[in-house]
Amino acid sequence: MTKKTSKDSISAKAMKDGVKSISVDEDAVWKSVKDEIKRSVTPQQFTTWFANLELIKINKHDIYIHVPNYFCKDWLDNKYKSLLNSAINKNMNFTPRINLVVDDESKPDELEPIVYRNTDNSAVQKHVCINKTYTFENFLVGPCNRLAHAAALSICDSPGTTYNPLFIHGPVGLGKTHLLQAIYLELQRGSNKYNSLFLPCETFVNHYISTIKTGDWDSFRNTYRQIDILLIDDVHFLANSQNSREEFFHTFNALYNRQKQIVLSSDCPPEEIPTIEDRLISRFRWGLITRIDPPGFETSIAIIQRKAALLKIKLTNNVVSFLAENTSSNVREIEGALLNINKYSLLNKNIIDLELVKRVIHKPAKQNNFIGIENILGTITKHFGVQLSSLHSKRKLKSITLPRQIAMYLARKFTNLSLEEIGGYMGGRDHTTVMHAVGKIKKMKKDNRNIYNTIRKIEKELIS
């Protein structure tokens, strides 16, 4: 007989006690709650702590939420309870009591109350979510990610000898986490018994903070320095913590000097991580730096077909083509669109046609993703509230100079125009002026968090 999980037992208990479910669309409420949370936290925080939460039941007094393990439960209780309360209250017309539920097969007193007490890194890895579907077999290779994929495979053959460190960067949702977890899972399969550790950078920083309280630095350092492969996702998170960067610097050196493999991912290249020291940038460049780009149309079609097969959804060719043209190049958003389509199809006798898909995604045909300098100048003038004629002028007021330099930087990044051509669009300036502007903005992005955030916001507007 299959053992019941907490989800089953809670539902059974609620019926036994005579507590009736209230009349709400639970799926719609829970989706709204998670959407509200997603707007309040970073993508990494959402993926780590909220993506795997499942709604069990809502009644007139309580809401029951299934969580993966007791570490996650404790973390949500201590760090995010007010956020959960706020998100739930905004989407329901009453205030239920929140109950976080873990599977019955694990008892609270069987787990270490302090996760990082053990010098063995298994205590850390145990509480990091590893998606078992993030394998090399399920990673679809195209021109946009071929080098990163090949380097990741090479590491599995001979960790620490080639591409060390491997630094993978690119926009959110294109497969960086997938590749890092694929390396981890592949190394677990082999007979060499590599001691590997995968974790989000936020977990490293939180572990550092908890060690400040306990003072158990030997345990902390042994966790990260006595291993064969260290895989850290979203290493740009180090930008927010100077002391943890110092500790990571020494950890990096200890592993590298012992020829142990280091793999890092980030949403931007090393030199664009704000506030990070040159010595860390230099070390990140000791190995291979490779970028994952958004997939082209053909690769998007292949991704949609692969994801649909994994979800056991049957799509016609015209539906696949429509999705490739109208959904984001973000793989996570593609998965979300397919899940929504599948859910709505259950209400439509499992028929997935073009009409249903258009209704579900609520988006017109996607415009051409080409970003011209006119788009850049239009976005800059709107964002900073300056006139186009001011950008073209010779005036050197700070309120005009900064937007003008950012426009040159973005034109260099997003267009194929030469330095001379960009200068021509910017009021007839020469190529050395454009070079100076690009270099200055790169430095400001690194040193000034506000400038970094401003440019990231403008870039998102341009590519959306």
PAMAR-476157 format. One record per residue (C-alpha): x, y, z; residue in three letters. Coordinates in steps of 0.2 Angstrom, whole numbers, padded with zeros to 4 digits, always signed. Layout:
<recs>
XYZALA/...
</recs>
This chain:
<recs>
+0000+0000+0000MET/+0006+0017-0005THR/+0010+0028+0010LYS/+0000+0044+0012LYS/+0008+0060+0011THR/+0004+0075+0022SER/-0007+0082+0007LYS/-0018+0066+0009ASP/-0018+0066+0027SER/-0023+0084+0029ILE/-0037+0083+0017SER/-0043+0067+0026ALA/-0042+0076+0043LYS/-0051+0091+0037ALA/-0066+0080+0031MET/-0066+0070+0047LYS/-0067+0086+0057ASP/-0081+0092+0047GLY/-0072+0107+0041VAL/-0079+0112+0024LYS/-0069+0119+0010SER/-0074+0137+0006ILE/-0081+0141-0011SER/-0066+0148-0021VAL/-0056+0143-0036ASP/-0041+0136-0027GLU/-0030+0135-0042ASP/-0034+0153-0047ALA/-0031+0159-0029VAL/-0015+0150-0028TRP/-0008+0156-0044LYS/-0012+0174-0039SER/-0003+0172-0023VAL/+0012+0165-0031LYS/+0012+0179-0044ASP/+0011+0192-0030GLU/+0026+0184-0022ILE/+0035+0183-0038LYS/+0033+0202-0039ARG/+0041+0205-0022SER/+0056+0194-0023VAL/+0071+0191-0034THR/+0069+0177-0047PRO/+0082+0167-0038GLN/+0073+0169-0021GLN/+0057+0163-0029PHE/+0065+0148-0038THR/+0073+0143-0021THR/+0059+0145-0009TRP/+0042+0147-0017PHE/+0042+0138-0034ALA/+0040+0121-0026ASN/+0026+0126-0014LEU/+0009+0118-0017GLU/-0008+0122-0011LEU/-0016+0108-0002ILE/-0033+0115+0004LYS/-0042+0131+0009ILE/-0056+0131+0022ASN/-0064+0145+0031LYS/-0051+0146+0044HIS/-0035+0139+0037ASP/-0024+0137+0021ILE/-0013+0122+0020TYR/+0003+0123+0010ILE/+0014+0109+0006HIS/+0033+0112+0007VAL/+0047+0101+0002PRO/+0056+0099+0018ASN/+0058+0105+0036TYR/+0072+0117+0032PHE/+0061+0125+0019CYS/+0047+0126+0032LYS/+0058+0134+0045ASP/+0066+0147+0032TRP/+0048+0152+0026LEU/+0042+0154+0044ASP/+0057+0164+0049ASN/+0061+0175+0034LYS/+0045+0175+0023TYR/+0030+0173+0034LYS/+0024+0191+0033SER/+0026+0190+0014LEU/+0016+0175+0013LEU/+0002+0183+0024ASN/+0002+0198+0013SER/+0001+0189-0003ALA/-0013+0178+0003ILE/-0023+0192+0011ASN/-0022+0202-0005LYS/-0030+0188-0015ASN/-0043+0182-0003MET/-0058+0191+0006ASN/-0053+0184+0023PHE/-0037+0180+0033THR/-0034+0162+0035PRO/-0021+0154+0046ARG/-0006+0148+0037ILE/-0001+0130+0039ASN/+0015+0124+0031LEU/+0015+0105+0029VAL/+0029+0093+0026VAL/+0027+0075+0020ASP/+0024+0063+0035ASP/+0039+0052+0031GLU/+0050+0065+0039SER/+0049+0070+0057LYS/+0055+0087+0064PRO/+0066+0079+0078ASP/+0075+0068+0065GLU/+0083+0083+0056LEU/+0097+0094+0062GLU/+0090+0110+0068PRO/+0105+0120+0062ILE/+0108+0115+0044VAL/+0126+0120+0043TYR/+0132+0111+0059ARG/+0140+0096+0050ASN/+0157+0098+0041THR/+0151+0087+0028ASP/+0143+0097+0013ASN/+0128+0084+0012SER/+0119+0095+0025ALA/+0120+0110+0014VAL/+0116+0100-0002GLN/+0101+0091+0006LYS/+0092+0107+0007HIS/+0095+0114-0010VAL/+0082+0109-0023CYS/+0089+0099-0037ILE/+0078+0096-0052ASN/+0080+0078-0058LYS/+0074+0083-0075THR/+0088+0095-0077TYR/+0099+0082-0086THR/+0110+0084-0102PHE/+0098+0073-0111GLU/+0084+0086-0108ASN/+0095+0101-0112PHE/+0091+0106-0130LEU/+0107+0112-0139VAL/+0107+0126-0152GLY/+0118+0140-0159PRO/+0113+0150-0144CYS/+0121+0138-0131ASN/+0132+0126-0140ARG/+0149+0132-0132LEU/+0142+0132-0114ALA/+0135+0114-0117HIS/+0151+0107-0124ALA/+0161+0115-0110ALA/+0149+0108-0097ALA/+0151+0090-0105LEU/+0170+0092-0105SER/+0170+0096-0086ILE/+0161+0080-0083CYS/+0174+0070-0092ASP/+0189+0078-0082SER/+0184+0090-0068PRO/+0198+0102-0064GLY/+0208+0100-0079THR/+0199+0110-0093THR/+0189+0126-0092TYR/+0193+0129-0074ASN/+0183+0140-0069PRO/+0169+0139-0081LEU/+0159+0155-0080PHE/+0142+0154-0089ILE/+0132+0170-0091HIS/+0116+0176-0100GLY/+0099+0183-0096PRO/+0086+0174-0084VAL/+0078+0158-0089GLY/+0089+0152-0104LEU/+0096+0137-0095GLY/+0111+0142-0084LYS/+0104+0133-0069THR/+0099+0118-0080HIS/+0117+0116-0086LEU/+0125+0118-0068LEU/+0113+0105-0061GLN/+0116+0093-0076ALA/+0134+0093-0072ILE/+0130+0089-0054TYR/+0118+0075-0058LEU/+0130+0068-0071GLU/+0144+0067-0058LEU/+0133+0058-0046GLN/+0130+0044-0059ARG/+0149+0040-0062GLY/+0159+0028-0052SER/+0172+0040-0047ASN/+0162+0047-0032LYS/+0166+0065-0035TYR/+0162+0075-0020ASN/+0151+0089-0028SER/+0141+0103-0021LEU/+0128+0113-0031PHE/+0120+0128-0022LEU/+0113+0146-0026PRO/+0124+0160-0021CYS/+0111+0166-0009GLU/+0113+0150+0001THR/+0132+0153+0002PHE/+0129+0171+0008VAL/+0116+0165+0021ASN/+0127+0151+0027HIS/+0141+0164+0029TYR/+0129+0175+0039ILE/+0123+0161+0050SER/+0142+0156+0053THR/+0145+0174+0060ILE/+0132+0170+0073LYS/+0139+0152+0077THR/+0157+0156+0075GLY/+0160+0139+0068ASP/+0172+0144+0054TRP/+0181+0127+0053ASP/+0164+0119+0048SER/+0160+0133+0036PHE/+0177+0132+0027ARG/+0178+0113+0026ASN/+0160+0113+0018THR/+0167+0122+0003TYR/+0185+0119+0002ARG/+0186+0100+0005GLN/+0176+0095-0011ILE/+0180+0091-0029ASP/+0167+0101-0038ILE/+0159+0118-0033LEU/+0144+0124-0043LEU/+0137+0141-0038ILE/+0122+0148-0047ASP/+0119+0167-0049ASP/+0136+0172-0042VAL/+0131+0190-0046HIS/+0122+0189-0029PHE/+0139+0192-0021LEU/+0138+0210-0026ALA/+0127+0213-0011ASN/+0139+0207+0002SER/+0157+0212+0004GLN/+0162+0201+0018ASN/+0155+0185+0010SER/+0165+0190-0006ARG/+0181+0190+0004GLU/+0177+0173+0010GLU/+0172+0167-0007PHE/+0189+0174-0014PHE/+0199+0163-0002HIS/+0187+0148-0005THR/+0190+0150-0024PHE/+0209+0151-0021ASN/+0209+0135-0010ALA/+0200+0125-0023LEU/+0209+0131-0038TYR/+0226+0128-0031ASN/+0221+0110-0027ARG/+0215+0109-0046GLN/+0197+0106-0040LYS/+0183+0111-0052GLN/+0173+0128-0050ILE/+0158+0132-0061VAL/+0149+0148-0059LEU/+0133+0156-0067SER/+0128+0174-0068SER/+0116+0185-0077ASP/+0130+0196-0083CYS/+0149+0194-0087PRO/+0161+0196-0073PRO/+0166+0214-0076GLU/+0148+0220-0076GLU/+0144+0213-0058ILE/+0142+0229-0048PRO/+0154+0232-0034THR/+0164+0216-0037ILE/+0183+0218-0034GLU/+0196+0217-0049ASP/+0204+0202-0041ARG/+0188+0191-0042LEU/+0185+0197-0060ILE/+0203+0192-0064SER/+0200+0174-0056ARG/+0184+0172-0065PHE/+0193+0175-0081ARG/+0206+0161-0078TRP/+0196+0148-0086GLY/+0182+0149-0099LEU/+0169+0163-0100ILE/+0154+0158-0111THR/+0137+0166-0114ARG/+0120+0159-0117ILE/+0109+0169-0129ASP/+0090+0169-0131PRO/+0086+0155-0144PRO/+0081+0159-0162GLY/+0065+0154-0170PHE/+0070+0136-0175GLU/+0078+0132-0157THR/+0062+0139-0149SER/+0052+0127-0159ILE/+0063+0113-0154ALA/+0062+0118-0135ILE/+0043+0119-0136ILE/+0041+0102-0144GLN/+0053+0095-0131ARG/+0045+0103-0116LYS/+0027+0098-0123ALA/+0033+0080-0124ALA/+0040+0080-0106LEU/+0023+0087-0100LEU/+0014+0074-0112LYS/+0005+0088-0121ILE/+0001+0085-0140LYS/+0003+0101-0150LEU/+0000+0103-0169THR/+0013+0111-0180ASN/+0003+0127-0182ASN/+0001+0129-0163VAL/+0020+0126-0160VAL/+0024+0139-0173SER/+0012+0151-0165PHE/+0020+0149-0148LEU/+0037+0151-0155ALA/+0032+0167-0162GLU/+0022+0174-0148ASN/+0030+0168-0131THR/+0046+0175-0123SER/+0063+0167-0127SER/+0064+0164-0109ASN/+0063+0145-0107VAL/+0054+0146-0090ARG/+0041+0157-0097GLU/+0038+0144-0111ILE/+0036+0131-0098GLU/+0023+0142-0089GLY/+0014+0145-0105ALA/+0013+0126-0109LEU/+0007+0122-0091LEU/-0007+0135-0093ASN/-0012+0128-0110ILE/-0013+0111-0103ASN/-0024+0117-0088LYS/-0036+0126-0099TYR/-0037+0111-0111SER/-0044+0100-0097LEU/-0059+0112-0097LEU/-0060+0110-0116ASN/-0061+0091-0118LYS/-0042+0090-0120ASN/-0043+0099-0136ILE/-0028+0111-0139ILE/-0031+0121-0155ASP/-0024+0138-0161LEU/-0040+0147-0154GLU/-0037+0140-0137LEU/-0019+0144-0137VAL/-0022+0162-0142LYS/-0035+0164-0128ARG/-0023+0157-0115VAL/-0008+0168-0119ILE/-0017+0184-0122HIS/-0004+0191-0133LYS/-0004+0197-0151PRO/+0009+0192-0163ALA/+0027+0196-0157LYS/+0035+0210-0165GLN/+0052+0209-0173ASN/+0065+0208-0159ASN/+0077+0219-0169PHE/+0084+0233-0159ILE/+0089+0248-0169GLY/+0097+0264-0163ILE/+0081+0273-0165GLU/+0073+0262-0152ASN/+0087+0265-0140ILE/+0086+0284-0142LEU/+0067+0284-0140GLY/+0068+0273-0124THR/+0082+0284-0117ILE/+0073+0301-0120THR/+0057+0293-0112LYS/+0066+0286-0097HIS/+0077+0302-0093PHE/+0064+0315-0099GLY/+0076+0323-0111VAL/+0073+0329-0129GLN/+0081+0320-0143LEU/+0089+0337-0149SER/+0098+0338-0132SER/+0106+0321-0135LEU/+0112+0327-0152HIS/+0118+0344-0145SER/+0135+0349-0139LYS/+0129+0353-0122ARG/+0138+0345-0107LYS/+0126+0346-0093LEU/+0126+0331-0082LYS/+0107+0328-0085SER/+0111+0326-0103ILE/+0128+0319-0104THR/+0124+0303-0094LEU/+0109+0298-0105PRO/+0119+0302-0120ARG/+0133+0291-0114GLN/+0121+0277-0109ILE/+0113+0278-0127ALA/+0131+0276-0135MET/+0134+0261-0123TYR/+0118+0252-0128LEU/+0120+0256-0146ALA/+0137+0247-0145ARG/+0129+0233-0136LYS/+0113+0230-0146PHE/+0117+0235-0164THR/+0130+0231-0177ASN/+0134+0249-0180LEU/+0152+0254-0180SER/+0159+0267-0168LEU/+0159+0280-0182GLU/+0141+0276-0186GLU/+0135+0278-0168ILE/+0144+0294-0166GLY/+0135+0300-0182GLY/+0119+0296-0174TYR/+0124+0306-0158MET/+0126+0323-0166GLY/+0141+0319-0177GLY/+0153+0314-0163ARG/+0169+0305-0167ASP/+0173+0287-0163HIS/+0185+0291-0149THR/+0170+0300-0140THR/+0160+0284-0142VAL/+0174+0273-0135MET/+0176+0284-0120HIS/+0157+0284-0117ALA/+0156+0265-0118VAL/+0171+0263-0106GLY/+0164+0275-0094LYS/+0147+0267-0093ILE/+0155+0250-0090LYS/+0165+0256-0076LYS/+0150+0266-0068MET/+0139+0250-0070LYS/+0152+0241-0059LYS/+0155+0254-0046ASP/+0137+0262-0045ASN/+0122+0250-0040ARG/+0110+0264-0045ASN/+0117+0265-0063ILE/+0118+0246-0064TYR/+0099+0245-0060ASN/+0095+0259-0072THR/+0103+0251-0086ILE/+0096+0234-0083ARG/+0079+0242-0082LYS/+0081+0251-0099ILE/+0088+0235-0107GLU/+0073+0225-0101LYS/+0062+0238-0109GLU/+0072+0236-0126LEU/+0071+0217-0127ILE/+0053+0215-0120SER/
</recs>
